Amino acid sequence: MSKFNWHSETLTDQTIITKDFKNTQNVRRYFQSHFGENWKNNRIFMNWFKENEGKTLKEAVDEFRKRNN
């Protein structure tokens, strides 16, 4: 099975977070489409990705909203 390419794959709400998740420009664009151009990731949220392999990017969006309201 080939690794998911976080740099070039089309990201959707249904994209599954893999163990080889990378915070690429592609990922930043996906989150900026939900939260605006000023969205920035942080170490705490990066740890959430590492601990939540198998969840979707939609679940990550929901978690970010929950943590930042």
N, CA, C, O and CB atoms as a CASP TS submission, in Angstrom:
PFRMAT TS
TARGET T0000
AUTHOR 0000-0000-0000
METHOD Language model
MODEL 1
PARENT N/A
ATOM      1  N   MET     1       0.841  -1.185   0.000  1.00  0.00           N
ATOM      2  CA  MET     1       0.000   0.000   0.000  1.00  0.00           C
ATOM      3  C   MET     1       0.885   1.247   0.000  1.00  0.00           C
ATOM      4  O   MET     1       1.807   1.357   0.808  1.00  0.00           O
ATOM      5  CB  MET     1      -0.956  -0.001   1.223  1.00  0.00           C
ATOM      6  N   SER     2       0.607   2.175  -0.898  1.00  0.00           N
ATOM      7  CA  SER     2       1.425   3.377  -0.987  1.00  0.00           C
ATOM      8  C   SER     2       0.987   4.405   0.051  1.00  0.00           C
ATOM      9  O   SER     2      -0.166   4.432   0.480  1.00  0.00           O
ATOM     10  CB  SER     2       1.347   3.976  -2.396  1.00  0.00           C
ATOM     11  N   LYS     3       1.933   5.242   0.438  1.00  0.00           N
ATOM     12  CA  LYS     3       1.636   6.294   1.407  1.00  0.00           C
ATOM     13  C   LYS     3       0.750   7.359   0.778  1.00  0.00           C
ATOM     14  O   LYS     3       0.829   7.620  -0.423  1.00  0.00           O
ATOM     15  CB  LYS     3       2.934   6.925   1.940  1.00  0.00           C
ATOM     16  N   PHE     4      -0.084   7.964   1.594  1.00  0.00           N
ATOM     17  CA  PHE     4      -0.907   9.086   1.153  1.00  0.00           C
ATOM     18  C   PHE     4       0.013  10.278   0.953  1.00  0.00           C
ATOM     19  O   PHE     4       0.844  10.565   1.814  1.00  0.00           O
ATOM     20  CB  PHE     4      -2.048   9.411   2.184  1.00  0.00           C
ATOM     21  N   ASN     5      -0.121  10.971  -0.160  1.00  0.00           N
ATOM     22  CA  ASN     5       0.727  12.120  -0.442  1.00  0.00           C
ATOM     23  C   ASN     5       0.028  13.393   0.028  1.00  0.00           C
ATOM     24  O   ASN     5      -0.840  13.927  -0.663  1.00  0.00           O
ATOM     25  CB  ASN     5       1.063  12.202  -1.954  1.00  0.00           C
ATOM     26  N   TRP     6       0.415  13.871   1.206  1.00  0.00           N
ATOM     27  CA  TRP     6      -0.207  15.057   1.794  1.00  0.00           C
ATOM     28  C   TRP     6       0.139  16.324   1.024  1.00  0.00           C
ATOM     29  O   TRP     6      -0.507  17.356   1.205  1.00  0.00           O
ATOM     30  CB  TRP     6       0.217  15.205   3.243  1.00  0.00           C
ATOM     31  N   HIS     7       1.158  16.254   0.164  1.00  0.00           N
ATOM     32  CA  HIS     7       1.542  17.414  -0.639  1.00  0.00           C
ATOM     33  C   HIS     7       0.631  17.625  -1.838  1.00  0.00           C
ATOM     34  O   HIS     7       0.368  18.766  -2.219  1.00  0.00           O
ATOM     35  CB  HIS     7       2.965  17.265  -1.109  1.00  0.00           C
ATOM     36  N   SER     8       0.143  16.536  -2.443  1.00  0.00           N
ATOM     37  CA  SER     8      -0.535  16.694  -3.732  1.00  0.00           C
ATOM     38  C   SER     8      -1.934  16.091  -3.836  1.00  0.00           C
ATOM     39  O   SER     8      -2.665  16.412  -4.773  1.00  0.00           O
ATOM     40  CB  SER     8       0.299  16.100  -4.775  1.00  0.00           C
ATOM     41  N   GLU     9      -2.323  15.233  -2.909  1.00  0.00           N
ATOM     42  CA  GLU     9      -3.661  14.630  -2.985  1.00  0.00           C
ATOM     43  C   GLU     9      -4.731  15.695  -2.750  1.00  0.00           C
ATOM     44  O   GLU     9      -4.502  16.671  -2.037  1.00  0.00           O
ATOM     45  CB  GLU     9      -3.807  13.481  -1.950  1.00  0.00           C
ATOM     46  N   THR    10      -5.894  15.496  -3.355  1.00  0.00           N
ATOM     47  CA  THR    10      -7.031  16.367  -3.087  1.00  0.00           C
ATOM     48  C   THR    10      -7.549  16.057  -1.690  1.00  0.00           C
ATOM     49  O   THR    10      -7.844  14.904  -1.376  1.00  0.00           O
ATOM     50  CB  THR    10      -8.155  16.183  -4.159  1.00  0.00           C
ATOM     51  N   LEU    11      -7.658  17.075  -0.856  1.00  0.00           N
ATOM     52  CA  LEU    11      -8.123  16.890   0.521  1.00  0.00           C
ATOM     53  C   LEU    11      -9.592  17.265   0.615  1.00  0.00           C
ATOM     54  O   LEU    11     -10.013  18.309   0.116  1.00  0.00           O
ATOM     55  CB  LEU    11      -7.281  17.736   1.511  1.00  0.00           C
ATOM     56  N   THR    12     -10.370  16.398   1.262  1.00  0.00           N
ATOM     57  CA  THR    12     -11.796  16.633   1.466  1.00  0.00           C
ATOM     58  C   THR    12     -12.120  16.383   2.927  1.00  0.00           C
ATOM     59  O   THR    12     -11.269  15.937   3.695  1.00  0.00           O
ATOM     60  CB  THR    12     -12.660  15.727   0.538  1.00  0.00           C
ATOM     61  N   ASP    13     -13.346  16.670   3.300  1.00  0.00           N
ATOM     62  CA  ASP    13     -13.778  16.398   4.673  1.00  0.00           C
ATOM     63  C   ASP    13     -13.669  14.918   5.011  1.00  0.00           C
ATOM     64  O   ASP    13     -13.536  14.561   6.182  1.00  0.00           O
ATOM     65  CB  ASP    13     -15.213  16.872   4.879  1.00  0.00           C
ATOM     66  N   GLN    14     -13.724  14.054   4.003  1.00  0.00           N
ATOM     67  CA  GLN    14     -13.680  12.613   4.230  1.00  0.00           C
ATOM     68  C   GLN    14     -12.267  12.036   4.205  1.00  0.00           C
ATOM     69  O   GLN    14     -12.094  10.838   4.431  1.00  0.00           O
ATOM     70  CB  GLN    14     -14.517  11.920   3.201  1.00  0.00           C
ATOM     71  N   THR    15     -11.257  12.857   3.936  1.00  0.00           N
ATOM     72  CA  THR    15      -9.877  12.374   3.913  1.00  0.00           C
ATOM     73  C   THR    15      -9.511  11.835   5.291  1.00  0.00           C
ATOM     74  O   THR    15      -9.730  12.491   6.309  1.00  0.00           O
ATOM     75  CB  THR    15      -8.896  13.504   3.486  1.00  0.00           C
ATOM     76  N   ILE    16      -8.949  10.626   5.305  1.00  0.00           N
ATOM     77  CA  ILE    16      -8.566   9.962   6.553  1.00  0.00           C
ATOM     78  C   ILE    16      -7.166  10.412   6.966  1.00  0.00           C
ATOM     79  O   ILE    16      -6.259  10.482   6.136  1.00  0.00           O
ATOM     80  CB  ILE    16      -8.619   8.415   6.397  1.00  0.00           C
ATOM     81  N   ILE    17      -6.999  10.713   8.240  1.00  0.00           N
ATOM     82  CA  ILE    17      -5.695  11.074   8.791  1.00  0.00           C
ATOM     83  C   ILE    17      -4.875   9.792   8.915  1.00  0.00           C
ATOM     84  O   ILE    17      -5.286   8.841   9.579  1.00  0.00           O
ATOM     85  CB  ILE    17      -5.837  11.802  10.183  1.00  0.00           C
ATOM     86  N   THR    18      -3.721   9.781   8.275  1.00  0.00           N
ATOM     87  CA  THR    18      -2.863   8.601   8.268  1.00  0.00           C
ATOM     88  C   THR    18      -1.714   8.762   9.256  1.00  0.00           C
ATOM     89  O   THR    18      -1.456   9.855   9.760  1.00  0.00           O
ATOM     90  CB  THR    18      -2.318   8.343   6.860  1.00  0.00           C
ATOM     91  N   LYS    19      -1.027   7.644   9.524  1.00  0.00           N
ATOM     92  CA  LYS    19       0.095   7.716  10.468  1.00  0.00           C
ATOM     93  C   LYS    19       1.240   8.561   9.928  1.00  0.00           C
ATOM     94  O   LYS    19       2.070   9.042  10.698  1.00  0.00           O
ATOM     95  CB  LYS    19       0.601   6.317  10.792  1.00  0.00           C
ATOM     96  N   ASP    20       1.293   8.748   8.598  1.00  0.00           N
ATOM     97  CA  ASP    20       2.351   9.561   8.006  1.00  0.00           C
ATOM     98  C   ASP    20       1.867  10.982   7.690  1.00  0.00           C
ATOM     99  O   ASP    20       2.382  11.630   6.779  1.00  0.00           O
ATOM    100  CB  ASP    20       2.872   8.893   6.736  1.00  0.00           C
ATOM    101  N   PHE    21       0.878  11.459   8.449  1.00  0.00           N
ATOM    102  CA  PHE    21       0.331  12.809   8.267  1.00  0.00           C
ATOM    103  C   PHE    21       1.448  13.840   8.281  1.00  0.00           C
ATOM    104  O   PHE    21       2.353  13.790   9.115  1.00  0.00           O
ATOM    105  CB  PHE    21      -0.704  13.134   9.365  1.00  0.00           C
ATOM    106  N   LYS    22       1.368  14.774   7.341  1.00  0.00           N
ATOM    107  CA  LYS    22       2.322  15.888   7.263  1.00  0.00           C
ATOM    108  C   LYS    22       1.545  17.194   7.183  1.00  0.00           C
ATOM    109  O   LYS    22       0.537  17.287   6.482  1.00  0.00           O
ATOM    110  CB  LYS    22       3.278  15.736   6.033  1.00  0.00           C
ATOM    111  N   ASN    23       2.019  18.193   7.901  1.00  0.00           N
ATOM    112  CA  ASN    23       1.401  19.516   7.857  1.00  0.00           C
ATOM    113  C   ASN    23       1.982  20.278   6.665  1.00  0.00           C
ATOM    114  O   ASN    23       2.872  21.115   6.822  1.00  0.00           O
ATOM    115  CB  ASN    23       1.635  20.299   9.200  1.00  0.00           C
ATOM    116  N   THR    24       1.471  19.979   5.488  1.00  0.00           N
ATOM    117  CA  THR    24       1.983  20.559   4.244  1.00  0.00           C
ATOM    118  C   THR    24       1.212  21.826   3.881  1.00  0.00           C
ATOM    119  O   THR    24       0.219  22.171   4.521  1.00  0.00           O
ATOM    120  CB  THR    24       1.894  19.538   3.095  1.00  0.00           C
ATOM    121  N   GLN    25       1.686  22.506   2.848  1.00  0.00           N
ATOM    122  CA  GLN    25       0.961  23.674   2.337  1.00  0.00           C
ATOM    123  C   GLN    25      -0.438  23.265   1.891  1.00  0.00           C
ATOM    124  O   GLN    25      -1.388  24.032   2.051  1.00  0.00           O
ATOM    125  CB  GLN    25       1.731  24.330   1.162  1.00  0.00           C
ATOM    126  N   ASN    26      -0.572  22.072   1.338  1.00  0.00           N
ATOM    127  CA  ASN    26      -1.867  21.541   0.919  1.00  0.00           C
ATOM    128  C   ASN    26      -2.817  21.433   2.121  1.00  0.00           C
ATOM    129  O   ASN    26      -3.990  21.790   2.019  1.00  0.00           O
ATOM    130  CB  ASN    26      -1.691  20.159   0.244  1.00  0.00           C
ATOM    131  N   VAL    27      -2.313  20.946   3.241  1.00  0.00           N
ATOM    132  CA  VAL    27      -3.116  20.834   4.467  1.00  0.00           C
ATOM    133  C   VAL    27      -3.478  22.225   4.973  1.00  0.00           C
ATOM    134  O   VAL    27      -4.617  22.453   5.380  1.00  0.00           O
ATOM    135  CB  VAL    27      -2.349  20.040   5.565  1.00  0.00           C
ATOM    136  N   ARG    28      -2.538  23.147   4.953  1.00  0.00           N
ATOM    137  CA  ARG    28      -2.825  24.517   5.397  1.00  0.00           C
ATOM    138  C   ARG    28      -3.919  25.151   4.537  1.00  0.00           C
ATOM    139  O   ARG    28      -4.804  25.832   5.055  1.00  0.00           O
ATOM    140  CB  ARG    28      -1.545  25.378   5.347  1.00  0.00           C
ATOM    141  N   ARG    29      -3.856  24.926   3.217  1.00  0.00           N
ATOM    142  CA  ARG    29      -4.908  25.461   2.338  1.00  0.00           C
ATOM    143  C   ARG    29      -6.271  24.873   2.700  1.00  0.00           C
ATOM    144  O   ARG    29      -7.272  25.588   2.711  1.00  0.00           O
ATOM    145  CB  ARG    29      -4.581  25.164   0.859  1.00  0.00           C
ATOM    146  N   TYR    30      -6.312  23.577   2.994  1.00  0.00           N
ATOM    147  CA  TYR    30      -7.578  22.935   3.372  1.00  0.00           C
ATOM    148  C   TYR    30      -8.153  23.619   4.622  1.00  0.00           C
ATOM    149  O   TYR    30      -9.328  23.986   4.635  1.00  0.00           O
ATOM    150  CB  TYR    30      -7.367  21.406   3.630  1.00  0.00           C
ATOM    151  N   PHE    31      -7.345  23.791   5.660  1.00  0.00           N
ATOM    152  CA  PHE    31      -7.841  24.405   6.893  1.00  0.00           C
ATOM    153  C   PHE    31      -8.139  25.891   6.700  1.00  0.00           C
ATOM    154  O   PHE    31      -9.078  26.408   7.305  1.00  0.00           O
ATOM    155  CB  PHE    31      -6.825  24.221   8.020  1.00  0.00           C
ATOM    156  N   GLN    32      -7.370  26.579   5.881  1.00  0.00           N
ATOM    157  CA  GLN    32      -7.674  27.979   5.597  1.00  0.00           C
ATOM    158  C   GLN    32      -9.007  28.112   4.876  1.00  0.00           C
ATOM    159  O   GLN    32      -9.689  29.125   5.023  1.00  0.00           O
ATOM    160  CB  GLN    32      -6.559  28.609   4.761  1.00  0.00           C
ATOM    161  N   SER    33      -9.385  27.110   4.104  1.00  0.00           N
ATOM    162  CA  SER    33     -10.691  27.163   3.432  1.00  0.00           C
ATOM    163  C   SER    33     -11.832  27.083   4.441  1.00  0.00           C
ATOM    164  O   SER    33     -12.947  27.516   4.151  1.00  0.00           O
ATOM    165  CB  SER    33     -10.816  26.021   2.410  1.00  0.00           C
ATOM    166  N   HIS    34     -11.563  26.536   5.618  1.00  0.00           N
ATOM    167  CA  HIS    34     -12.573  26.450   6.678  1.00  0.00           C
ATOM    168  C   HIS    34     -12.492  27.613   7.666  1.00  0.00           C
ATOM    169  O   HIS    34     -13.515  28.047   8.197  1.00  0.00           O
ATOM    170  CB  HIS    34     -12.423  25.141   7.427  1.00  0.00           C
ATOM    171  N   PHE    35     -11.282  28.119   7.916  1.00  0.00           N
ATOM    172  CA  PHE    35     -11.086  29.100   8.990  1.00  0.00           C
ATOM    173  C   PHE    35     -10.532  30.446   8.537  1.00  0.00           C
ATOM    174  O   PHE    35     -10.373  31.347   9.360  1.00  0.00           O
ATOM    175  CB  PHE    35     -10.173  28.532  10.009  1.00  0.00           C
ATOM    176  N   GLY    36     -10.241  30.600   7.270  1.00  0.00           N
ATOM    177  CA  GLY    36      -9.719  31.861   6.777  1.00  0.00           C
ATOM    178  C   GLY    36      -8.210  31.841   6.587  1.00  0.00           C
ATOM    179  O   GLY    36      -7.510  30.946   7.062  1.00  0.00           O
ATOM    180  N   GLU    37      -7.739  32.844   5.885  1.00  0.00           N
ATOM    181  CA  GLU    37      -6.327  32.933   5.494  1.00  0.00           C
ATOM    182  C   GLU    37      -5.362  32.988   6.677  1.00  0.00           C
ATOM    183  O   GLU    37      -4.205  32.591   6.542  1.00  0.00           O
ATOM    184  CB  GLU    37      -6.120  34.147   4.637  1.00  0.00           C
ATOM    185  N   ASN    38      -5.811  33.468   7.821  1.00  0.00           N
ATOM    186  CA  ASN    38      -4.915  33.626   8.966  1.00  0.00           C
ATOM    187  C   ASN    38      -4.792  32.374   9.823  1.00  0.00           C
ATOM    188  O   ASN    38      -4.138  32.406  10.865  1.00  0.00           O
ATOM    189  CB  ASN    38      -5.387  34.758   9.817  1.00  0.00           C
ATOM    190  N   TRP    39      -5.416  31.258   9.399  1.00  0.00           N
ATOM    191  CA  TRP    39      -5.343  30.019  10.184  1.00  0.00           C
ATOM    192  C   TRP    39      -3.899  29.563  10.312  1.00  0.00           C
ATOM    193  O   TRP    39      -3.152  29.542   9.333  1.00  0.00           O
ATOM    194  CB  TRP    39      -6.199  28.906   9.536  1.00  0.00           C
ATOM    195  N   LYS    40      -3.516  29.201  11.527  1.00  0.00           N
ATOM    196  CA  LYS    40      -2.182  28.660  11.796  1.00  0.00           C
ATOM    197  C   LYS    40      -2.341  27.411  12.645  1.00  0.00           C
ATOM    198  O   LYS    40      -3.172  27.358  13.552  1.00  0.00           O
ATOM    199  CB  LYS    40      -1.267  29.713  12.511  1.00  0.00           C
ATOM    200  N   ASN    41      -1.535  26.412  12.337  1.00  0.00           N
ATOM    201  CA  ASN    41      -1.506  25.201  13.148  1.00  0.00           C
ATOM    202  C   ASN    41      -0.595  25.460  14.348  1.00  0.00           C
ATOM    203  O   ASN    41       0.174  26.421  14.356  1.00  0.00           O
ATOM    204  CB  ASN    41      -1.012  23.962  12.313  1.00  0.00           C
ATOM    205  N   ASN    42      -0.688  24.601  15.354  1.00  0.00           N
ATOM    206  CA  ASN    42       0.193  24.722  16.507  1.00  0.00           C
ATOM    207  C   ASN    42       0.586  23.327  16.983  1.00  0.00           C
ATOM    208  O   ASN    42       0.014  22.330  16.541  1.00  0.00           O
ATOM    209  CB  ASN    42      -0.489  25.527  17.649  1.00  0.00           C
ATOM    210  N   ARG    43       1.547  23.260  17.871  1.00  0.00           N
ATOM    211  CA  ARG    43       2.060  21.964  18.333  1.00  0.00           C
ATOM    212  C   ARG    43       0.997  21.125  19.021  1.00  0.00           C
ATOM    213  O   ARG    43       0.962  19.906  18.848  1.00  0.00           O
ATOM    214  CB  ARG    43       3.222  22.173  19.277  1.00  0.00           C
ATOM    215  N   ILE    44       0.143  21.752  19.789  1.00  0.00           N
ATOM    216  CA  ILE    44      -0.903  21.010  20.501  1.00  0.00           C
ATOM    217  C   ILE    44      -1.833  20.345  19.500  1.00  0.00           C
ATOM    218  O   ILE    44      -2.193  19.180  19.665  1.00  0.00           O
ATOM    219  CB  ILE    44      -1.702  21.943  21.444  1.00  0.00           C
ATOM    220  N   PHE    45      -2.222  21.074  18.468  1.00  0.00           N
ATOM    221  CA  PHE    45      -3.113  20.498  17.468  1.00  0.00           C
ATOM    222  C   PHE    45      -2.379  19.461  16.619  1.00  0.00           C
ATOM    223  O   PHE    45      -2.981  18.467  16.213  1.00  0.00           O
ATOM    224  CB  PHE    45      -3.698  21.600  16.575  1.00  0.00           C
ATOM    225  N   MET    46      -1.094  19.672  16.343  1.00  0.00           N
ATOM    226  CA  MET    46      -0.314  18.660  15.618  1.00  0.00           C
ATOM    227  C   MET    46      -0.293  17.357  16.408  1.00  0.00           C
ATOM    228  O   MET    46      -0.380  16.278  15.822  1.00  0.00           O
ATOM    229  CB  MET    46       1.135  19.157  15.360  1.00  0.00           C
ATOM    230  N   ASN    47      -0.181  17.445  17.720  1.00  0.00           N
ATOM    231  CA  ASN    47      -0.227  16.235  18.545  1.00  0.00           C
ATOM    232  C   ASN    47      -1.575  15.550  18.428  1.00  0.00           C
ATOM    233  O   ASN    47      -1.651  14.322  18.459  1.00  0.00           O
ATOM    234  CB  ASN    47       0.064  16.569  20.009  1.00  0.00           C
ATOM    235  N   TRP    48      -2.649  16.333  18.292  1.00  0.00           N
ATOM    236  CA  TRP    48      -3.975  15.746  18.115  1.00  0.00           C
ATOM    237  C   TRP    48      -3.979  14.871  16.866  1.00  0.00           C
ATOM    238  O   TRP    48      -4.531  13.770  16.891  1.00  0.00           O
ATOM    239  CB  TRP    48      -5.064  16.851  18.014  1.00  0.00           C
ATOM    240  N   PHE    49      -3.376  15.337  15.778  1.00  0.00           N
ATOM    241  CA  PHE    49      -3.303  14.542  14.544  1.00  0.00           C
ATOM    242  C   PHE    49      -2.583  13.220  14.793  1.00  0.00           C
ATOM    243  O   PHE    49      -3.041  12.168  14.347  1.00  0.00           O
ATOM    244  CB  PHE    49      -2.585  15.332  13.431  1.00  0.00           C
ATOM    245  N   LYS    50      -1.462  13.272  15.502  1.00  0.00           N
ATOM    246  CA  LYS    50      -0.690  12.056  15.762  1.00  0.00           C
ATOM    247  C   LYS    50      -1.476  11.062  16.603  1.00  0.00           C
ATOM    248  O   LYS    50      -1.325   9.851  16.440  1.00  0.00           O
ATOM    249  CB  LYS    50       0.620  12.401  16.459  1.00  0.00           C
ATOM    250  N   GLU    51      -2.311  11.564  17.496  1.00  0.00           N
ATOM    251  CA  GLU    51      -3.081  10.699  18.394  1.00  0.00           C
ATOM    252  C   GLU    51      -4.404  10.243  17.795  1.00  0.00           C
ATOM    253  O   GLU    51      -5.096   9.427  18.403  1.00  0.00           O
ATOM    254  CB  GLU    51      -3.344  11.415  19.691  1.00  0.00           C
ATOM    255  N   ASN    52      -4.774  10.744  16.623  1.00  0.00           N
ATOM    256  CA  ASN    52      -6.097  10.465  16.057  1.00  0.00           C
ATOM    257  C   ASN    52      -6.042   9.930  14.632  1.00  0.00           C
ATOM    258  O   ASN    52      -6.876  10.269  13.793  1.00  0.00           O
ATOM    259  CB  ASN    52      -6.934  11.712  16.085  1.00  0.00           C
ATOM    260  N   GLU    53      -5.050   9.092  14.377  1.00  0.00           N
ATOM    261  CA  GLU    53      -4.968   8.406  13.091  1.00  0.00           C
ATOM    262  C   GLU    53      -6.281   7.660  12.851  1.00  0.00           C
ATOM    263  O   GLU    53      -6.818   7.026  13.760  1.00  0.00           O
ATOM    264  CB  GLU    53      -3.748   7.425  13.050  1.00  0.00           C
ATOM    265  N   GLY    54      -6.787   7.739  11.635  1.00  0.00           N
ATOM    266  CA  GLY    54      -8.032   7.056  11.286  1.00  0.00           C
ATOM    267  C   GLY    54      -9.249   7.957  11.308  1.00  0.00           C
ATOM    268  O   GLY    54     -10.290   7.613  10.748  1.00  0.00           O
ATOM    269  N   LYS    55      -9.128   9.113  11.953  1.00  0.00           N
ATOM    270  CA  LYS    55     -10.235  10.074  11.920  1.00  0.00           C
ATOM    271  C   LYS    55     -10.167  10.860  10.616  1.00  0.00           C
ATOM    272  O   LYS    55      -9.184  10.773   9.881  1.00  0.00           O
ATOM    273  CB  LYS    55     -10.185  11.037  13.151  1.00  0.00           C
ATOM    274  N   THR    56     -11.207  11.621  10.337  1.00  0.00           N
ATOM    275  CA  THR    56     -11.261  12.387   9.088  1.00  0.00           C
ATOM    276  C   THR    56     -10.819  13.833   9.311  1.00  0.00           C
ATOM    277  O   THR    56     -10.740  14.312  10.443  1.00  0.00           O
ATOM    278  CB  THR    56     -12.683  12.355   8.499  1.00  0.00           C
ATOM    279  N   LEU    57     -10.537  14.504   8.211  1.00  0.00           N
ATOM    280  CA  LEU    57     -10.216  15.927   8.314  1.00  0.00           C
ATOM    281  C   LEU    57     -11.409  16.720   8.828  1.00  0.00           C
ATOM    282  O   LEU    57     -11.228  17.733   9.503  1.00  0.00           O
ATOM    283  CB  LEU    57      -9.765  16.473   6.957  1.00  0.00           C
ATOM    284  N   LYS    58     -12.619  16.282   8.523  1.00  0.00           N
ATOM    285  CA  LYS    58     -13.824  16.944   9.068  1.00  0.00           C
ATOM    286  C   LYS    58     -13.818  16.863  10.590  1.00  0.00           C
ATOM    287  O   LYS    58     -14.149  17.835  11.269  1.00  0.00           O
ATOM    288  CB  LYS    58     -15.125  16.293   8.501  1.00  0.00           C
ATOM    289  N   GLU    59     -13.439  15.701  11.125  1.00  0.00           N
ATOM    290  CA  GLU    59     -13.352  15.572  12.582  1.00  0.00           C
ATOM    291  C   GLU    59     -12.262  16.486  13.137  1.00  0.00           C
ATOM    292  O   GLU    59     -12.400  17.011  14.242  1.00  0.00           O
ATOM    293  CB  GLU    59     -13.074  14.106  12.980  1.00  0.00           C
ATOM    294  N   ALA    60     -11.183  16.681  12.384  1.00  0.00           N
ATOM    295  CA  ALA    60     -10.130  17.606  12.806  1.00  0.00           C
ATOM    296  C   ALA    60     -10.644  19.042  12.800  1.00  0.00           C
ATOM    297  O   ALA    60     -10.339  19.811  13.712  1.00  0.00           O
ATOM    298  CB  ALA    60      -8.898  17.478  11.891  1.00  0.00           C
ATOM    299  N   VAL    61     -11.419  19.410  11.786  1.00  0.00           N
ATOM    300  CA  VAL    61     -12.027  20.746  11.726  1.00  0.00           C
ATOM    301  C   VAL    61     -12.924  20.953  12.942  1.00  0.00           C
ATOM    302  O   VAL    61     -12.858  21.992  13.598  1.00  0.00           O
ATOM    303  CB  VAL    61     -12.840  20.930  10.410  1.00  0.00           C
ATOM    304  N   ASP    62     -13.756  19.967  13.238  1.00  0.00           N
ATOM    305  CA  ASP    62     -14.658  20.068  14.389  1.00  0.00           C
ATOM    306  C   ASP    62     -13.877  20.205  15.693  1.00  0.00           C
ATOM    307  O   ASP    62     -14.249  20.990  16.566  1.00  0.00           O
ATOM    308  CB  ASP    62     -15.576  18.843  14.456  1.00  0.00           C
ATOM    309  N   GLU    63     -12.794  19.439  15.823  1.00  0.00           N
ATOM    310  CA  GLU    63     -11.963  19.506  17.029  1.00  0.00           C
ATOM    311  C   GLU    63     -11.306  20.876  17.153  1.00  0.00           C
ATOM    312  O   GLU    63     -11.255  21.436  18.249  1.00  0.00           O
ATOM    313  CB  GLU    63     -10.886  18.401  17.009  1.00  0.00           C
ATOM    314  N   PHE    64     -10.806  21.423  16.051  1.00  0.00           N
ATOM    315  CA  PHE    64     -10.178  22.738  16.091  1.00  0.00           C
ATOM    316  C   PHE    64     -11.195  23.793  16.509  1.00  0.00           C
ATOM    317  O   PHE    64     -10.890  24.676  17.311  1.00  0.00           O
ATOM    318  CB  PHE    64      -9.567  23.091  14.723  1.00  0.00           C
ATOM    319  N   ARG    65     -12.405  23.699  15.962  1.00  0.00           N
ATOM    320  CA  ARG    65     -13.469  24.644  16.356  1.00  0.00           C
ATOM    321  C   ARG    65     -13.752  24.539  17.853  1.00  0.00           C
ATOM    322  O   ARG    65     -13.875  25.551  18.543  1.00  0.00           O
ATOM    323  CB  ARG    65     -14.769  24.375  15.549  1.00  0.00           C
ATOM    324  N   LYS    66     -13.852  23.312  18.343  1.00  0.00           N
ATOM    325  CA  LYS    66     -14.145  23.086  19.759  1.00  0.00           C
ATOM    326  C   LYS    66     -13.054  23.688  20.646  1.00  0.00           C
ATOM    327  O   LYS    66     -13.352  24.295  21.674  1.00  0.00           O
ATOM    328  CB  LYS    66     -14.287  21.580  20.044  1.00  0.00           C
ATOM    329  N   ARG    67     -11.816  23.523  20.253  1.00  0.00           N
ATOM    330  CA  ARG    67     -10.691  24.009  21.060  1.00  0.00           C
ATOM    331  C   ARG    67     -10.504  25.520  20.976  1.00  0.00           C
ATOM    332  O   ARG    67      -9.864  26.119  21.841  1.00  0.00           O
ATOM    333  CB  ARG    67      -9.419  23.324  20.627  1.00  0.00           C
ATOM    334  N   ASN    68     -11.057  26.132  19.942  1.00  0.00           N
ATOM    335  CA  ASN    68     -10.785  27.555  19.709  1.00  0.00           C
ATOM    336  C   ASN    68     -12.023  28.428  19.741  1.00  0.00           C
ATOM    337  O   ASN    68     -12.048  29.493  19.124  1.00  0.00           O
ATOM    338  CB  ASN    68     -10.107  27.728  18.396  1.00  0.00           C
ATOM    339  N   ASN    69     -13.031  27.997  20.441  1.00  0.00           N
ATOM    340  CA  ASN    69     -14.234  28.829  20.619  1.00  0.00           C
ATOM    341  C   ASN    69     -14.224  29.503  21.955  1.00  0.00           C
ATOM    342  O   ASN    69     -15.154  30.242  22.281  1.00  0.00           O
ATOM    343  CB  ASN    69     -15.500  27.999  20.475  1.00  0.00           C
TER
END
